[in-house]
Amino acid sequence: MPITPTQKIWMDGELVDWADAKVHVLSHTMHYGSGVFEGIRAYPTSQGVAVFRLADHIRRLVASARILMIDIPYSEDQLIDATAQLVRVNGMRDGCYLRPLVYLGYGEMGLNPLLAPVKVSIATWPWGTYLGEEALKRGVSVKISTWRRHDPNAVPTAAKGVGMYVNSSLAKIEAIKGGYDEAVLLASDGRVSECTGENIFIVRDGALLTPPTSDAGALDGITQDTVEVLAKDMGIEVRHEPLIRTDLYLADEAFLTGTAAELTPIRAVDDRPVGTGTPGPMTTELQRAYFATVRGELEQYKDWLHLVD
């Protein structure tokens, strides 16, 4: 989806005009991929625009940086305040997508990143449904990628690292060129890991199953956690359980979760319809609860909302 420019981007403590938010071509991250980022959404609520689970996202950003041995020169509270300020300044009353980025700037070249200056930016823009509005209603078709998910002992899959997403991009290209909407990556041992930028769930015999993130090499998803909490509060059994590709073929229902993709049903895997080939009752119920939660319509989850005004 194309990016719609807004007025300001936060860069190292200053609000910079969108067109002036530039970095040097010799910035370390551009060459070696050392950096971390987050994807965050803000939604309109009855009390004004609110960023969903902002503190959790910033906490994960800091954790990712720690794994990559990058020292962020701002506290979590400073980054939270900067994010809220940016939404206000840009007048994003109808909600928006947010992209905090920690990257290594210009000054040192070579594989040793420790001497490169640490830079931080936060951008925001209006962004609709990542996989399309129709996908939320009908579901998406996915394929098992020929590209495997990173081995956690090759690169740290617990970190949302910039360069690591080459892996996801290759799988995404393969899926799109093959006529699919999204790809599922398998771990090095052949078990299901995650999609290119989303966690995956299946429904089987009335229970909700998702791969264990540490074993499968998947990122520990904040939207994934949100859906698990909603499901448990509805009385649905939730289990972290190793899955193989045939578990996806034989699932009663399946869906993917992520900040960008939100909660999107899966209608087919490798040309095999999932269940009836349409979003199932548990998927539909959880999707409805998720959107009610992020828009502040459910009182018990309002602690997840960070009002910017």
Residue pairs with C-beta under 8 A, 6 or more apart in sequence:
1 127
1 128
1 130
3 125
3 127
4 125
4 126
4 127
5 18
5 19
5 125
6 18
6 90
6 92
6 96
6 123
6 124
6 125
6 126
7 17
7 18
7 89
7 90
7 91
8 15
8 16
8 17
8 18
8 86
8 89
8 90
9 15
9 16
9 17
9 18
9 21
9 86
9 121
9 122
9 123
9 124
10 16
10 82
10 83
10 85
10 86
10 121
10 122
10 123
11 21
11 119
11 120
11 121
12 119
12 120
12 121
13 74
13 82
15 85
15 86
15 89
21 121
21 123
23 30
23 103
23 105
23 106
23 119
24 105
24 106
26 106
26 109
27 103
27 104
27 105
27 106
27 119
28 34
28 103
28 104
28 105
28 106
28 107
28 108
28 109
28 113
28 116
29 35
29 103
29 104
29 105
29 162
29 163
31 109
32 104
32 111
32 113
32 163
33 161
33 162
33 163
33 164
33 166
34 68
34 70
34 103
34 104
34 113
34 116
34 161
34 162
34 163
35 68
35 70
35 101
35 102
35 103
35 104
35 161
35 162
35 163
36 61
36 64
36 65
36 68
36 70
36 101
36 102
36 159
36 160
36 161
36 162
37 61
37 99
37 100
37 101
37 102
37 160
37 162
38 57
38 58
38 60
38 61
38 98
38 99
38 100
38 160
39 97
39 98
39 99
39 197
39 258
39 259
39 260
40 51
40 52
40 53
40 54
40 57
40 83
40 97
40 98
40 99
40 100
40 259
41 51
41 52
41 95
41 96
41 97
41 98
41 127
41 259
41 260
41 262
41 294
42 49
42 50
42 51
42 52
42 87
42 92
42 95
42 96
42 97
42 98
42 124
42 308
43 49
43 50
43 52
43 95
43 294
43 295
43 296
44 93
44 94
44 95
44 295
45 295
45 296
45 297
45 305
45 307
46 296
46 297
47 296
47 307
48 93
48 307
48 308
48 309
49 87
49 92
49 93
49 94
49 95
49 96
49 307
49 308
49 309
50 296
50 305
50 306
50 307
50 308
51 83
51 84
51 87
51 98
51 305
51 306
51 308
52 294
52 304
52 305
52 306
53 222
53 226
53 304
53 306
54 80
54 83
54 84
54 306
55 76
55 80
55 306
56 222
57 100
57 222
57 259
58 76
58 79
58 80
58 83
58 100
59 76
60 160
60 220
60 222
61 72
61 79
61 100
61 102
61 160
62 72
62 76
63 158
63 159
64 158
64 159
64 160
64 161
65 71
65 72
65 102
65 159
67 156
67 158
67 159
67 161
68 156
68 159
68 161
69 113
69 114
70 102
70 104
70 113
70 118
71 118
72 79
72 102
72 118
72 120
73 118
73 120
74 82
74 120
79 100
79 120
79 122
80 306
82 122
83 98
83 100
83 122
84 306
84 308
85 308
86 98
86 122
86 123
86 124
87 96
87 98
87 124
87 308
88 308
88 309
90 96
90 124
92 124
92 126
94 126
95 126
96 124
96 125
96 126
96 127
97 124
97 125
97 126
97 127
97 259
97 260
98 122
98 123
98 124
99 122
99 123
99 124
100 120
100 121
100 122
101 120
101 121
101 122
101 123
101 162
102 118
102 119
102 120
103 118
103 119
103 120
103 121
103 162
104 113
104 116
104 117
104 118
104 119
105 116
105 117
105 118
105 119
106 116
106 117
107 115
107 116
107 117
108 115
108 116
127 260
129 135
129 136
129 261
129 262
129 264
130 197
130 258
130 260
130 261
130 262
130 264
131 140
131 181
131 182
131 261
131 264
135 181
135 264
135 265
136 262
136 263
136 264
136 265
136 287
137 279
138 265
138 267
138 278
138 279
139 255
139 264
139 265
139 266
139 267
139 268
139 274
139 277
139 278
139 279
140 180
140 181
140 182
140 256
140 264
140 265
140 266
140 267
141 179
141 180
141 181
141 182
141 266
141 267
141 268
141 269
141 271
142 175
142 180
142 181
142 182
142 183
142 184
142 195
142 256
142 266
142 268
142 269
142 270
143 174
143 175
143 178
143 180
143 183
143 184
143 269
143 270
144 183
144 184
144 186
144 245
144 248
144 269
144 270
145 170
145 171
145 174
145 175
145 183
145 184
145 185
145 186
146 174
147 167
147 170
147 171
147 174
147 183
147 185
148 185
148 186
148 187
148 188
149 157
149 167
149 185
149 186
149 187
149 188
149 193
149 194
149 216
149 217
149 218
150 157
150 164
150 167
150 217
151 187
151 188
151 217
152 158
152 214
152 217
155 161
155 164
157 164
157 217
157 218
157 219
158 213
158 214
158 219
158 220
160 219
165 197
167 185
168 185
168 196
168 197
169 196
171 183
171 185
171 196
172 182
172 183
172 196
174 183
175 181
175 182
175 183
175 196
182 195
182 196
182 198
182 256
183 195
183 196
184 192
184 193
184 194
184 195
184 200
184 245
184 248
184 269
185 193
185 194
185 195
185 196
186 192
186 193
186 245
187 193
187 215
187 216
187 217
188 217
190 244
191 211
191 215
191 216
191 242
191 243
191 244
192 200
192 211
192 216
192 242
192 243
192 244
192 245
192 247
192 248
193 211
193 216
193 217
193 218
194 200
194 211
194 216
194 218
194 219
195 256
195 258
197 258
197 260
197 261
198 221
198 223
198 256
198 257
198 258
198 260
198 261
198 264
199 210
199 211
199 213
199 218
199 219
199 221
199 223
199 224
199 256
199 257
199 258
200 210
200 211
200 248
200 254
200 255
200 256
200 257
200 266
201 208
201 209
201 210
201 224
201 227
201 254
201 255
201 256
201 257
202 208
202 209
202 210
202 243
202 247
202 248
202 251
202 252
202 253
202 254
203 209
203 251
203 252
203 253
203 254
203 280
203 282
203 283
204 247
204 250
204 251
204 252
205 252
206 236
206 237
207 236
207 237
207 238
207 239
208 228
208 231
208 236
208 237
208 238
208 239
208 282
209 238
209 239
209 240
209 241
209 243
209 247
210 224
210 228
210 238
210 239
210 240
210 241
211 218
211 240
211 241
211 242
211 243
212 240
212 241
212 242
213 219
213 220
213 221
213 224
213 240
215 242
216 242
221 257
221 258
222 259
223 257
223 258
223 259
223 262
223 263
223 290
224 257
224 258
226 257
226 290
226 293
226 304
227 257
227 263
227 286
227 290
228 238
229 301
230 286
230 289
230 290
230 293
230 301
231 238
231 286
232 238
233 300
234 285
234 286
234 289
236 282
245 269
245 270
248 254
248 266
248 269
248 274
249 269
249 270
249 272
251 274
251 275
252 274
252 275
252 280
253 265
253 274
253 275
253 279
253 280
253 281
253 282
253 283
254 265
254 266
254 269
254 274
254 275
254 283
255 263
255 264
255 265
255 266
255 279
255 283
255 286
255 287
256 263
256 264
256 266
257 263
257 264
262 290
262 291
262 294
263 283
263 286
263 287
263 290
263 291
265 278
265 279
265 280
265 283
265 284
265 287
266 274
267 273
267 274
267 277
267 278
267 279
268 274
268 277
279 287
289 298
292 298
293 301
293 304
294 304
294 305
296 302
296 305
